[in-house]
Amino acid sequence: MSVRERPLRWQRRADARPQELLDAALAVFVERGYAATRLDEIARRAGVAKATLYRYYENKLELFKAVVRHSLVASLDEWATRPPGKAVGARERLVSLLTAFMERVAGSPLSGIPKLVVAEAGNIPEVARFYHDEVIMKARAIVVGALAEGAAHGEFRPVDAEYAWRIIVAPMLFSIIWKHSFQACEAQPLDFRRHLDAQLDLLFNGLAVNTKKKVR
C-alpha cells in the first residue's frame, strides 16, 4: 500500500472516536454515578478535548442516553428478534433473555448502569423516565409476550403476566444491587450462573402446567 493509499492516523482516530467516547462515558458513569459525573472527566478519559465531546453529544443526559442505547437497548432489540426460520418456544426465549442478561450485564461492568438508575432515579426523573421507556418497557414486552405465548401453547399455566414479568426480572436486578453493595461483605463473590440456575428452577416449576410434576 502506498503512502497515498494508507489511511491517515487522524482519520482512523475520528472514525473510532464515538466508540471511545461511549467507552469512557460508561466507565465514568459507573464509577461516579450520574449526578457526580463531569463531561470534562469523560473527555479526559477518552483523550479528547471537551469541545470534541460536544460535537457528538449536546449534554450529559444525551451522552448517557447514547451509552444506554448502545450497550443495553441494542441488546434488548437483538434478544427480541427471533432467528428466521427457527421455531423458538416461550421457555427457550425466557432462558435466552435471562442468560444473556446475566452474561452481558449482571456479570459485566454494564451492571453499573441499572445500579446507577435505581440509586438516582428519585432525584433525576429525566434519567428514570428515559430508562423506564427505552429499557424496562422493552424487557417487559419480551417477558409478557413469552408468558402469553407459553400459556397459549400449553408450555406454561396462565398467570397474571402484567405482574409476573416484574417477578421474573427482579432476581437479576437484585443480583446487580447485591454485587454493588453487599458483595464486599462476603468472602466469595456472587456466582451469577448458580444464581440464574436457581432462578430458572424456581421459575419453571412455578409456571409448570402440572404443578405436581417437577420440571427439569
N, C-alpha and C positions, 0 to 999 in steps of 0.2 A: 504494500500500500504506500503510495507516495505521500509526501508531506501535505500536499493539497487535499488528498482524499481522506487523511486521518482526521477524525473529529477533534475539535479544539477542546481543551480541558474545561474552559468556562461553559462551553455548550453542553458538555456532559453533566457538569455541575448543575446547570439550570434545569435540565431535564429531571434530575434526581431531587431537586430542591423541595417540591411539595411533600414527597415521602419523608425527607429528612426533617422537615418542619413537623409533620404529624408524629414521627417517632419521638422527637424532642418534647413535643407538647404532651404526649401520653406519659412520658417519664416524669415530667414536672407536675402534671395534674395528679398523678398517683402519689408522688412524694409529698406535695404541698397541700393538696385539696384544691377545690375550685376557687374559693374566696382568696386564699393566700397566694395563688399563682400570679406571677407577673409576666407580661409579654416580653419584657427585656431579658428575663431569665431564660425563657424559651428560645429567643433569638440567639442568645449567647450559647446555649446548649447545642443549637443547630449550627453554630459557626457562621451566622449571618448578622447583618445589621438589623435593628428593629424596624427600620423603614422597609426592608425587604419583606419582612413578615406581613406588613400592612398591604403589600402589593397583592397578597394572596387572600388575606382574611381581614375583614373590616374591624373586628374587635375580638375580645376574648371569648365571648359567647359563640360567635361564628366559628372560631377555631375549635372550641370544644365540640360543637356540633359536627364539624368535619372529622374529628378524631372518632367520635362515636359512630358516625355513619360509615366510616372506613373500616373500623375494627369490629363493630357489633351488628349494625343494621345490614351490611352486605352479607354477613354470615347467616343472619336470620332469613334473608331473601333466598340464599342458597339452600338452606335447610327446608324451606317451604316448597321448593321446586322438586317435583318428583322426577326421577330419571325416566326419559322417554322409553316407552315400550316395556317397562318393568312394573309389574304389579307389586305394590308395597302395602302391606297390611297396617292397620292402625297401631298395633302393638309395636311393629318394627319402626314405624315413624316416631313414636314416643321414645323408644330406646335410642334411636339415632339422634334425636334432638337433645336428649339429656346427656348422652355420651359426648356429643360434640361440644356441648356447653361445658361439661366437666373438663374436657381436654383443652379446649381453646380459650376458655375464660376463667373458670374457677381455679384451675391449676396453673395459670399463667399470670404475667404481670397485668393483663387486662382485668383481672379480678378487682383491681383498684378502682375501676370506673363505677361498677354498681355500688361498691362500698362508699365511694365519694358521694354519689347521688343520694343514697339512703341517709348519710350523715348530714348533708347540707340542703336537702330538699325543702325543709321547713323555712329556711332563711333565704333561699334563692328560688322563688317559684318559677321563674322562666326556665331554669335548668330542669326542675321537676316536670314541668309541662312538656318540654321537648322530649325528655327521656320516656315519659309515660306514653306519648303519642307515637313515637317512632321505634321504641324498643319493646316496651311492655305490651302494647296493643298488638304488635306483630307476633310476639310469643304467645299471647292469649289466643289469637286466631289459629295458630298452628295446633295448640293443645285442644282447644274446644272442637276444632274440626276433626281431630283424631278421635276424640271421645265420641262424637256424634257418629262418625263412620264406623267405629268399633261396635257401638250399640246397634247400628243398622244392620251390620253383617254378622251379629252374634258373637263377636270376639269379646265384647265387654257387656256387662249388665248396664242398664240405663242408670245414669247418675245425674245430679244437678250440675251440668258442665259449667254454668256461669260462676259457680263457687268452687267446683272441684279443680279447675285449672290452677287456681291460686295454691291449693294444697299440693298439687303436683310439682309446681316450680319452687315452692317455698324451701324444701330441703337444700337445693342448690344455692339459693340465696343465703340460707343460714350458714352453709359451709364457707361462703365467702366472708361473711361477718365474723365467723369464728377464726378464720385464717388471719384476719387483720386485727384481731383483738385478743382473744384468749389463748391462741395457739402458743404465744410466747410463754405462757404459764405452764405448759406441758412439756414433758421430757421428749415426746415424739411428735413430729408434725402430723397433721391430719392426712390420712390416706384417702385421697379422693376416690380412688377406684373402689375401695371397700365401702365407702360412704354411699357411692352410687349403687353398688350391688345390693346393699341393704335397702335402699330406697326402692329399687325396682322389685325386689322380693315382696316388700310390703304393698307396693302399688298394684302389682298384677294379681296378687292373691286377693286384694280388696276389690278389684274390678272383675274377678272371675265370675262367669255366668253361674257355674255350680260352685257355691261357696264351701261345699263340703269336700270338694276335691282340690288338693293343693296344686297350684300351677308352678311348674319349674321352668 
